[in-house]
Amino acid sequence: MNNIQMGDIRYNAQVGAFEARVDVIRGGSTFRYPCQVAGPIDMDDAQVRASLASHALRQSDSGSALWSHLG
């Protein structure tokens, strides 16, 4: 099972997207991903968080070539 921890969520008005660092904790190891989800500034917070978490999990499932591992 994966545990997700999200850093500060910021809105980048230049690109019209929410951005955050998302940590996926799997098997006692932490994998950190920069994530982005496009949407309007008034997008529902729960939807923003779910989309960012989904983005991180997709990156995490893409293989070890993209992993950033924190010991």
Steps between C-alpha positions, in 0.01 A plus 500: 500500500620851419494796732487847341634821653456830323718809531364852464263536207555812293312640204715594201288760319746514210415145396157472668591204719539390860844371595632308799768263611338166578666221697398140443603279791527140389662212686671728750656718227396849395483595133456871424334635184434850366136500395274733307129505418339751265188676614342831595611672820160426660523124435368290789776429754413131530516463122839678488643271770361184340638599160845580640508168688394317185776672303759393760377140497517488119861620518575251777367214290708601195815318605820569684649728233291793630523433874643749743575291809543649846683255725 
